[in-house]
Amino acid sequence: PTFKEVEGLALSGDYQAQRDLAYGYSSWPYPGQQKSATLACAWRIVIIRSGNKRVNETDVGSRQVYCDKLDKTSRQAAEAQAVEILVKIARGAR
């Protein structure tokens, strides 16, 4: 799949696509996706806050690992981006 395909699925609320997108931002980007520690953290926050029944301790641990390494300013930016992403997902679910 392409970055845009995975991003589209993630924004539609697809749990696995959200995990894949977060991983791409932190470790192994899809073609066309740029690594971004802030977006990797933001998507991991989105996963935790999604309410998806599949969220587990691995997701919680990943959020800790990838968000805790950010400085305060970057963590705040990730939180703000997570809120924006969650709004986009909620709008799409209507």
C-alpha positions as CSV (number, residue, x, y, z in Angstrom):
1,P,0.0,0.0,0.0
2,T,1.0,3.6,-0.5
3,F,1.4,6.2,2.2
4,K,-1.8,8.0,1.0
5,E,-3.8,4.7,1.1
6,V,-2.6,3.9,4.6
7,E,-3.2,7.5,5.8
8,G,-6.8,7.3,4.3
9,L,-7.5,4.1,6.2
10,A,-6.0,5.5,9.4
11,L,-8.2,8.6,9.1
12,S,-11.2,6.4,8.6
13,G,-10.5,4.9,12.0
14,D,-8.8,1.7,10.9
15,Y,-6.8,0.5,13.9
16,Q,-4.2,-1.5,12.0
17,A,-3.6,1.3,9.5
18,Q,-3.1,3.8,12.5
19,R,-0.5,1.5,13.9
20,D,1.2,1.1,10.5
21,L,1.2,4.8,9.9
22,A,2.7,5.5,13.4
23,Y,5.4,3.0,12.7
24,G,6.1,4.6,9.4
25,Y,6.5,8.0,11.0
26,S,9.0,6.6,13.6
27,S,10.8,3.8,11.8
28,W,10.0,2.6,8.4
29,P,8.2,5.2,6.2
30,Y,6.0,4.3,3.3
31,P,7.1,5.8,-0.1
32,G,6.1,9.5,0.1
33,Q,6.0,9.5,3.9
34,Q,8.6,11.5,5.8
35,K,9.9,10.3,9.2
36,S,8.5,12.6,12.0
37,A,8.9,11.8,15.7
38,T,6.2,14.3,16.5
39,L,3.6,12.6,14.2
40,A,4.7,9.2,15.3
41,C,3.8,10.2,18.8
42,A,0.6,11.9,17.8
43,W,-0.7,8.8,16.0
44,R,0.2,6.7,19.0
45,I,-1.9,9.1,21.2
46,V,-4.7,8.8,18.6
47,I,-4.6,5.0,18.9
48,I,-4.8,5.1,22.7
49,R,-7.7,7.6,22.7
50,S,-9.5,5.9,19.8
51,G,-11.6,3.7,22.1
52,N,-10.9,0.8,19.8
53,K,-11.3,-2.6,21.6
54,R,-8.1,-3.8,20.0
55,V,-5.9,-1.3,21.8
56,N,-3.6,-3.2,24.2
57,E,-0.5,-2.9,26.3
58,T,1.8,-2.9,23.3
59,D,0.0,0.3,22.1
60,V,0.4,1.9,25.5
61,G,4.1,0.9,25.6
62,S,4.7,2.3,22.2
63,R,3.1,5.6,23.1
64,Q,5.4,5.8,26.1
65,V,8.5,4.9,24.1
66,Y,7.9,7.3,21.3
67,C,6.3,10.2,23.1
68,D,8.6,10.2,26.2
69,K,11.7,10.7,24.1
70,L,10.3,14.0,22.8
71,D,11.2,17.3,24.4
72,K,8.3,19.3,26.1
73,T,7.6,21.5,23.1
74,S,7.5,18.5,20.7
75,R,5.2,16.6,23.1
76,Q,2.9,19.5,23.2
77,A,2.9,19.7,19.4
78,A,2.1,16.0,19.3
79,E,-0.8,16.4,21.7
80,A,-2.2,19.2,19.6
81,Q,-1.8,17.2,16.4
82,A,-3.5,14.2,18.0
83,V,-6.5,16.3,18.8
84,E,-6.7,17.6,15.2
85,I,-6.4,14.0,13.9
86,L,-9.1,12.8,16.3
87,V,-11.4,15.6,15.1
88,K,-10.8,14.6,11.5
89,I,-11.6,10.9,12.3
90,A,-14.8,11.9,14.2
91,R,-15.9,14.1,11.2
92,G,-15.3,11.3,8.8
93,A,-17.4,8.9,11.0
94,R,-20.5,11.0,10.6
